[in-house]
Amino acid sequence: LYGGEPIAKQLEALRRGAHIVVGTPGRVLDHLGRGTLRLDWLQTVVLDEADRMLDIGFEEDINRILQHTPPERQTVLFAATMPSPIRNLVKRYLSNPQWILVGAESEPVVEVEQTYYEVASADKLKGLHELLKAYKDGQTLIFCRTRSRVDRLVGSLLRLGYEALAIHGGMRQNQRNTAMNAFRNGRLKLLVATDVASRGIDIPEISYIINYDIPQTLEEYVHRIGRTGRMGRHGTAATFVSEWELDDFKPIRSRVGNKLQQRKLAIYA
């Protein structure tokens, strides 16, 4: 159940009945409000990528959905990080929860050539233009820190003559689907995203990752650059580090080590 597609198909599917329902918070709430989805006898709730859902503003929706579920349900919550909103959700809705840590500390992706460039904030767009001219033979995924920066960068790229689309949590589902489908089938060469997109993108043909803004943690860095170099292919990941980001980038640079090489942009030659 998700927005951006005709609701009639979903209504018909719900009338036929289902053992498992998978949905986005907004559309699930829509069906609860219509009375077309009832959770009285629900046994298990799974919140996948709960940290990301809360990060993009779904906390209130999730709370409202859980209030429709029986108290004796099982609740399973998956998250790559455990910020305070997640812990608050756990305290409120889980009874005697068991914490399970899966996997070891994130390791940088070995199939990816990793570089970083120190660049003044005012020169980031020029630097991006330089890299995109070198990366013209493949698809490129660009990461920005916030939705507004994604939208502004897409506007700047369009003015420079590039074909680019955005994908972030502030867009309608059908808009995200349009951008994703164009990128997946190769019609679109440039996609600009927030971190909300990084875990859901699995397109082997992505050749280049550009961190227009630095990731906040090593885990985010690994998730971002892991979108390239897939299925044995070679990938390239470049990170711009502005004068304001140097200190925040040091832990990532230290952890990745010699695999992360500094280079100089031609605009500073």
Wavefront OBJ file of the C-alpha trace (Angstrom):
o trace
v 0.000 0.000 0.000
v 1.627 3.219 -1.130
v 0.673 6.561 -2.596
v 1.047 7.475 -6.231
v -1.016 4.602 -7.609
v -4.816 4.312 -8.010
v -6.359 3.410 -4.684
v -9.033 1.255 -6.357
v -6.480 -1.513 -6.992
v -5.523 -1.500 -3.336
v -9.147 -1.550 -2.202
v -9.815 -4.604 -4.349
v -6.718 -6.362 -3.005
v -7.749 -5.631 0.579
v -11.251 -6.943 -0.059
v -9.728 -10.243 -1.173
v -7.812 -10.420 2.102
v -4.120 -10.784 2.911
v -1.891 -12.386 5.508
v 0.791 -9.716 5.088
v 0.370 -6.032 4.234
v 3.401 -3.914 3.267
v 2.870 -0.174 3.083
v 4.094 3.363 3.509
v 2.862 5.216 6.615
v 0.761 7.755 4.716
v -1.192 5.264 2.642
v -1.660 2.862 5.569
v -3.182 5.731 7.562
v -5.398 6.567 4.584
v -6.837 3.051 4.577
v -7.243 3.049 8.352
v -9.210 6.280 8.065
v -11.411 4.838 5.325
v -12.028 1.687 7.332
v -10.669 -0.433 4.484
v -7.807 -1.726 6.639
v -8.378 -3.057 10.148
v -5.613 -4.121 12.488
v -7.682 -5.538 15.365
v -6.269 -9.046 14.976
v -2.776 -8.031 13.959
v -0.056 -10.271 15.389
v 3.175 -8.636 14.196
v 4.245 -5.122 13.216
v 7.558 -4.646 11.386
v 9.066 -1.162 11.115
v 11.778 -1.397 8.472
v 14.415 1.365 8.343
v 12.652 3.039 11.242
v 15.450 5.571 11.706
v 14.960 6.802 8.150
v 11.174 6.992 8.468
v 11.509 9.126 11.575
v 14.213 11.223 9.932
v 11.901 12.209 7.065
v 9.009 13.142 9.322
v 6.897 10.006 9.740
v 7.086 9.851 13.553
v 3.526 11.108 14.091
v 2.161 8.788 11.387
v 3.894 5.765 12.924
v 2.515 6.635 16.354
v -1.007 6.888 14.949
v -0.692 3.545 13.144
v 0.589 1.759 16.250
v -2.357 3.108 18.229
v -4.630 1.080 15.907
v -2.844 -2.177 16.771
v -3.583 -4.552 19.671
v -1.265 -4.201 22.687
v -0.346 -7.896 22.665
v 1.205 -7.683 19.192
v 4.854 -8.441 18.470
v 6.806 -5.391 17.283
v 10.007 -5.788 15.265
v 12.047 -2.678 14.518
v 14.981 -2.518 12.099
v 17.331 0.478 12.040
v 20.919 1.135 10.999
v 21.261 3.788 13.707
v 19.582 4.341 17.067
v 18.966 8.087 17.515
v 16.880 9.352 20.432
v 13.537 9.369 18.509
v 13.984 5.633 17.866
v 14.735 4.962 21.530
v 11.674 6.984 22.538
v 9.546 4.895 20.171
v 10.959 1.723 21.712
v 10.183 2.902 25.254
v 6.643 3.844 24.318
v 5.536 0.828 22.301
v 7.811 -2.118 23.127
v 7.644 -4.169 26.304
v 10.905 -5.680 27.561
v 12.576 -5.341 24.126
v 15.491 -7.502 23.056
v 18.286 -5.643 21.250
v 20.022 -7.595 18.488
v 23.139 -6.204 16.798
v 23.646 -7.739 13.367
v 27.006 -7.446 11.609
v 30.250 -5.835 12.580
v 31.374 -2.234 12.307
v 30.885 -0.850 8.830
v 33.810 -1.415 6.514
v 34.502 0.725 3.437
v 33.660 -0.903 0.122
v 36.787 -2.392 -1.444
v 35.581 -2.393 -5.068
v 35.250 1.397 -5.117
v 37.976 3.905 -5.972
v 37.632 6.549 -3.252
v 38.828 10.145 -3.540
v 38.154 13.429 -1.786
v 38.630 17.046 -2.776
v 39.028 20.033 -0.490
v 36.871 22.720 -2.063
v 35.540 26.085 -0.927
v 31.784 26.090 -0.361
v 31.381 28.768 -3.015
v 33.235 26.588 -5.548
v 31.346 23.322 -5.064
v 29.175 23.776 -8.150
v 32.230 24.551 -10.301
v 33.955 21.486 -8.921
v 30.905 19.353 -9.613
v 30.774 20.606 -13.194
v 34.431 19.589 -13.568
v 33.824 16.067 -12.270
v 30.682 15.542 -14.330
v 32.597 16.332 -17.511
v 35.007 13.542 -16.560
v 32.191 11.189 -15.523
v 30.105 11.574 -18.681
v 30.362 7.891 -19.650
v 28.201 6.541 -16.807
v 25.363 7.168 -14.398
v 26.076 9.374 -11.395
v 24.353 9.527 -8.013
v 24.949 12.761 -6.086
v 24.274 13.128 -2.365
v 23.319 16.312 -0.516
v 22.650 16.796 3.180
v 19.096 18.174 3.062
v 16.042 18.187 0.834
v 16.385 21.904 0.139
v 20.013 21.492 -0.944
v 18.988 18.645 -3.247
v 16.335 20.822 -4.887
v 18.687 23.795 -5.238
v 21.429 21.660 -6.763
v 19.034 20.100 -9.278
v 17.960 23.611 -10.288
v 21.594 24.666 -10.739
v 22.368 21.573 -12.826
v 19.362 22.186 -15.063
v 20.550 25.756 -15.656
v 23.959 24.371 -16.651
v 22.284 22.179 -19.254
v 22.325 18.848 -17.419
v 19.340 16.537 -17.199
v 18.922 15.802 -13.500
v 16.152 14.809 -11.111
v 15.812 14.796 -7.336
v 14.762 12.072 -4.939
v 14.092 12.740 -1.257
v 11.513 12.210 1.452
v 9.675 15.459 0.784
v 8.477 14.303 -2.635
v 5.264 12.446 -3.392
v 5.622 8.720 -3.969
v 4.723 9.001 -7.657
v 7.405 11.682 -8.107
v 10.010 9.443 -6.476
v 8.877 6.536 -8.644
v 9.214 8.639 -11.810
v 12.755 9.722 -10.916
v 13.775 6.222 -9.857
v 12.366 4.544 -12.955
v 14.112 7.031 -15.259
v 17.404 6.402 -13.458
v 16.939 2.636 -13.324
v 16.267 2.232 -17.052
v 19.165 4.498 -18.017
v 17.193 7.413 -19.481
v 18.477 9.628 -16.671
v 22.211 9.969 -16.052
v 22.135 12.230 -12.971
v 20.144 11.651 -9.785
v 20.517 13.933 -6.751
v 19.461 12.408 -3.440
v 19.387 12.698 0.319
v 20.507 9.799 2.485
v 16.917 8.569 2.632
v 17.467 7.197 -0.884
v 20.850 5.603 -0.350
v 19.642 2.350 1.206
v 16.909 1.705 -1.301
v 18.863 2.119 -4.520
v 20.203 -1.087 -6.063
v 21.223 -0.291 -9.642
v 24.395 -2.100 -10.784
v 24.969 0.399 -13.609
v 25.757 3.296 -11.248
v 29.387 4.147 -12.025
v 29.939 7.245 -9.911
v 28.996 8.542 -6.479
v 29.585 12.192 -5.603
v 29.185 13.325 -2.009
v 28.397 16.976 -2.670
v 28.010 17.297 1.115
v 29.933 14.994 3.418
v 28.073 12.167 5.171
v 27.625 12.585 8.911
v 29.047 9.192 9.938
v 31.252 6.402 8.632
v 28.141 4.235 8.312
v 26.478 6.801 6.068
v 29.657 7.070 4.010
v 29.733 3.307 3.491
v 26.026 3.204 2.609
v 26.449 5.998 0.067
v 29.489 4.697 -1.765
v 28.083 1.181 -1.643
v 25.597 2.213 -4.345
v 28.425 1.794 -6.889
v 30.937 -0.984 -7.501
v 28.181 -3.594 -7.365
v 28.164 -7.105 -8.846
v 31.905 -7.020 -9.515
v 31.829 -3.716 -11.408
v 34.353 -0.944 -10.816
v 32.988 2.121 -9.071
v 34.242 5.607 -8.260
v 33.268 7.704 -5.244
v 34.296 11.340 -4.834
v 33.665 13.496 -1.771
v 33.743 17.294 -1.613
v 35.002 18.633 1.717
v 34.426 22.338 2.282
v 36.228 24.551 4.763
v 33.305 24.032 7.158
v 33.416 20.244 6.872
v 37.115 19.512 7.388
v 36.861 18.628 11.084
v 33.734 16.512 10.627
v 35.374 14.557 7.806
v 38.527 13.661 9.764
v 37.032 10.579 11.519
v 35.876 9.148 8.184
v 39.221 9.841 6.529
v 41.062 8.263 9.461
v 38.896 5.142 9.468
v 39.032 4.546 5.707
v 42.789 5.113 5.628
v 44.885 4.874 2.477
v 41.958 3.692 0.353
v 40.729 7.300 0.430
v 43.067 9.464 -1.647
v 43.109 13.259 -1.772
v 43.066 14.894 -5.183
v 43.058 18.464 -6.427
v 40.426 19.991 -8.680
v 41.596 21.635 -11.894
v 39.792 24.832 -10.870
v 42.565 25.262 -8.276
v 45.428 24.433 -10.640
l 1 2 3 4 5 6 7 8 9 10 11 12 13 14 15 16 17 18 19 20 21 22 23 24 25 26 27 28 29 30 31 32 33 34 35 36 37 38 39 40 41 42 43 44 45 46 47 48 49 50 51 52 53 54 55 56 57 58 59 60 61 62 63 64 65 66 67 68 69 70 71 72 73 74 75 76 77 78 79 80 81 82 83 84 85 86 87 88 89 90 91 92 93 94 95 96 97 98 99 100 101 102 103 104 105 106 107 108 109 110 111 112 113 114 115 116 117 118 119 120 121 122 123 124 125 126 127 128 129 130 131 132 133 134 135 136 137 138 139 140 141 142 143 144 145 146 147 148 149 150 151 152 153 154 155 156 157 158 159 160 161 162 163 164 165 166 167 168 169 170 171 172 173 174 175 176 177 178 179 180 181 182 183 184 185 186 187 188 189 190 191 192 193 194 195 196 197 198 199 200 201 202 203 204 205 206 207 208 209 210 211 212 213 214 215 216 217 218 219 220 221 222 223 224 225 226 227 228 229 230 231 232 233 234 235 236 237 238 239 240 241 242 243 244 245 246 247 248 249 250 251 252 253 254 255 256 257 258 259 260 261 262 263 264 265 266 267 268 269
